Amino acid sequence: MKLYDKNKIEFNRLLYPTKAMFALLIPIVIEQFLNSFMGMMDTMMVSNVGSEAISAVSLVDSINNLIIQVFAAMASGAAIICSQYLGSGKQDVSNQAARQVALTVLTISLSLTLFGLALRKPLLRLIFGQIEEGVMTQAQTYFLITVLSYPFLALFNAGAAFFRAGGNSRFPMKVSVVSNFINIFGNALLIFGLQMGVAGAALATLVSRIFSAVVIFAFLRRPRQAIVVRDYLAIRPDMSLIWKVLAIGIPSGIENGMFQFGKLAIQSTVSTMGTQAIAAQAMTNIMESVNGIAGVGIGIGLMTMVGQAMGAGRKEEAKYYIVKCTQLGLAGILISCLLVLGICKPVTWLAGMEPVSARMCFEMVAAITIAKPLFWAFSFIPAYGMRAAGDVRFSMITSTVTMWCLRVALCVFLVRAFQMGPMAVWYGMFTDWAVRGVVFFFRFRSGRWMKQTVV
């Protein structure tokens, strides 16, 4: 089946030939792997504190992940806008757009931090209801500290997007490596050394995120790189550029937000199954994020390639990158799923999980290992590329509909009608992936995604 026209592509003049493509993608995949692996290590450390602690962290992280997706959406908007300007040869405008992104994400993240601090207790009660009191107490402590890290996380995501938009994915990877080791060392010191429990885990996260934001913006000041951001105090709002970023970021943010709201709805359902089910689902979520790292990393890098190609007017080349990266993502997902399945039992043992929780976790990971290679790459990676071309509304609508009508609805139905355990979450997710993959395939084939105007 012909997905792009080879005769319209100058393969000897590609913006990203194979070597350059891997030079861009590999550091992003490594960074995503370390983030997920360190998240798993984080969970293992907290698991040793007890089921209440891991349950509290899991519940709060379902809120934190919603906020993280908002910041990721803004970073996606930044990467798309800046890469398209760079592709069209407008480096000065790209720098101006980056300054506006930095101002915007700082304003939004500070607002969310103040909101979280002011409404911490009622917010947790509203979302999670009458959970065990010990879990709620630790959840409030963990949320109080992690909410302070929002501005630093937002700034790092934006700064890393600027580097990647210019084709430099190695530097954000290096910063992320150091940051993750700071987090793990902090966990070891504060959780086990000072016996601070979930508060120690939260403080380690806060310190690591402060480090990341400070370093990334210190290096963005340096000249002779694709995107330069400096003179921070002189930045003033430029609404024309801000609206261009928001035109990409808002639909992506809604899409990501709907995912997380859906997960919150699912998490609320899981929270009624008891502490053992919550702990099993928490560890399974971590492992699923680990076995998806190759696909996510390739998708993030694909946005830079497609953005620059579309900015330069090379539409067939953009299609080539989407097809190529989907193939790479499919292979990466298959390998990583098999590896995660292989380490599942040792990880649950090292984490000190209760036998019932460990068994449920392994069963869910085994099911994911079968379904994810079949469906995930087609339902996510082409969408990264099409969003980079500006086709964000279609992706938002499709993902929102499949999330609520398939993933959430099916999960709730299976739990209430058949009293199914946490496996119901994954049956709903597999159905979502399959349907969305079909929809995005036909969208890609139609070529309508290339008709959007970004810059």
Phi, psi and omega in degrees: 000128185278112182257343174206159183264106182298330183291342180263005181246129175270093187294339178277356179232028179298143173297324180227083171296175189306315182296314180293326179298312179291328177296328177281316189283319187300313178299325179293318178297317178299316179299313180296321178298313181296319179300315181289319180296318179292328174297321177293318177298320177302312181297319179299318180295315180292327180301327181290346176284331180142167182295325179296320182294312182294326178293319179296314179297318180298315181294315181292322179295336175293330173283313181302323180294329174298314179294319179300322180292328174297315179293322178297324178295318177296321177295322177296316176301319179297315182297318182293311181298309184294320181292324178291321175297318178295320179297328179271002176085015183255072184294322181298318179292325176299318177296320179295318178297320180298321179297319180292324177297315180301316179295318183294312182293327177295316180297313181295316183292322177295321178297316180294324178296313180297320178298315181296320179293321183287326187242029186303304186292309180296330180295314180295321178294320181296317186282317189254351173065218187269069174277170182304141188297323179296321177295316181296319180299315180288328177296320179295320178296313182295319181293320181304318184277318183292332180295335178291342182272355184305311181299322181289321177296318181297317181292321178296315180302316179295314181297319178297323178296324178297315180296316181294324179299330177272004177092004180256095178261352183287320184294312175303326178298314181298316179298318181295322179301309181296317180300317181294323178290326174299318180297313181293316178299317178298320177300312181300317182290312189277324181282311186265320182288310184259002176054045183265355175062223184293332177296321178295318178299318181292319180295321178297319177297316180300312182297318182295324180286325174299314178303312183300313183295316182297314183294314185297321181279336173295320181279338176293343180285343186288137178285179177060037169228169188301317181232131181238131176233118180210182182051055188300321183290344180269359181289129177235150183299133172240097191295332180295317178287322179299319180292327177295318178293317181293330178298331174271316187290322183294309176300320177295322178294320177296317179300309179296321180296320178297324176301313184288324174298320176299318178295324177296318178298318178293318181298322178297323177293316180295325184296342178276354184272353180107165185297323181295319178292321178298315180296319179296317180294323180298313181291323178296320177301318179296314181293325178293326177290326178293316182283357175257004188296321181298315180294316180296315180299318179294321178297318178297315178294326179300326180299321177295315182296312180292320179301312180293321180295317179292322177298328179272001179078020182259078187289319179295326177294323176298318178297320179300316180297321181296314180297314182299315183288329175296320177296316178296319180296321179299315179295317181296319179296317181299313181295314184291326177297317179294320179295316181294320176300322180294329182261000187301307183296315176300323181294315180295328177290313179297329180284353179070028181290149176294148184306320181295316179295318180297319180295314179299320180298314181297319180298320180290320179295323178297318178295320178297322181298330177280313189279324189295315177298334182284325192240328196296310186302319182288333183272348184236312190295313176302327180295324175303312182293318181292325175296323179296336176275356179105001183274064187269330183291318180298316179299318180299312183295313181300311184294322180294315181295313182292326178300307186280322184279337182246298186297305184288310184299317181293320178300310181297319180298313182295324180290314185282322184278325185242006181052036179287149179280203184298346176299336178301326178303317187279329174297319176296320181293318180299319178296318177302311180301315185297312182293317182295323178301319178295315181298314182291329177297313181291328175296317178297316181297327183291332182079001181294334180295341181275357185267003180280152177245124181253309182234000000 
